[in-house]
Amino acid sequence: MTTHAGTDVQHFLDSHPFSRYQKLILWLCFLIVAIDGFDTASIGFIAPAIRAEWGLTPAALAPLFGAGLFGLMAGSFLFGPLADRYGRRPVLIVSVAFFGAASLLSAWSTDLTMLLVLRFLTGLGLGGAMPTSVTMTSEYCPQQRRSGLVTMMFCGFTIGSALGGLASAQLLHLIGWRGVLMLGGALPLLLVPVLLLALPESLRWLVLKGRDGSQAIMRRIAPTLAVLPRLVVSDKKLAGSPMAELFRPGVLGGTLLLWSTFFMSLLIIYLLSSWMPTLLNGNGLSLSNASLVTMMFQVGGTVGAIMLGRWMDRYSPHKVLSIAYLAAAGCIIVVALSGSSLALLVLAVFGVGFGVSGSQVGANALAAAFYPTSSRATGVSWAAAVGRSGSVLGSMAGGLMLTLKLDNETIFFLLAIPAVLASLALLAMGRLMRTRNAAGAVPVTLKESTV
């Protein structure tokens, strides 16, 4: 969109090929979320070693996982508004340095209490890094490819998780659990100098705030352009806090529907990630086969993220994700009814991962596209924070249902309900967006910024 006042930032990005510089930004954000995934996976592998060294009961390990999740939730609430106020770049770099230092210090923990505090602090940094990476990537993507590129970047998390699990399993007997934590701290700290040298500020944020630096970034994106245009941001902006913008008329409904989707999605993901091997093993499947089936959930999530991101760019993103969640609900029911058929179980679990984990990645791209520049980081981060409350509930719900002696069929039937609710929330959000666009309504009041 070009106006008399200048060229909109998004129009500038859309009218030039996806440059090597933009690819660099995408890969840097990919590395950040990959290290996040490494940390998330490795703690599960080192927990038995921690238990053995300190003579802990299995129940005593539960707070170890909970501390990280609560840190992630708190970090998402905290760092999102800071990224909207002070910029994406400093918040990303500080978050990475923070969780790297906390993970490194965790290696010198002398008791469980000290480790719990440091795991909370590690989660705090991770909670700021992941949503801000989504925001930064989104703001450098051409609109016609945004969902596909954001989901591709976010696949760094699943790849990092796979590498974290593999590295922890192979290195644990060589370097111990403290060595694994040191590795998890050293990797982000080594990335910090690279980010300081190579990661720019968001072009949209610079223009919105009227800061210097946009001309140099534009030249890197379009080096052959003879005359650089004067950029504007046509986002609607409120003078108040970015948190207040999430609850304004025209935005509140979408915020609540996004939060519902994130909550339901992460409840399913964490319940299955935490309890699926136990559920399958209790149903007569060997531990090796239960691990194979659980791995297909992660594989399905990675494939789903890539495919759904592409479809979101081609079709209505709300419909694409709504159909995916509904299909996942069907696959969950197939899991419940699969009986002793290993092939059917593998296929159904792959479908659940494709529909739920893949859609969760797509929902991050959806959130980034929904909010204006002035509140985008807050919107993405707070949706992630609400989703983390679902992850905590999901982790606990599996244990509660097993304590109540519910059979696997009942548990999986119940698990299909949040998938259907997520599908309905996205359908409602799509209808809300169509109504708002048809009326020509916009979330907040226009305040043009230029450079």
Disulfide bonds with the S-S distance in Angstrom:
none
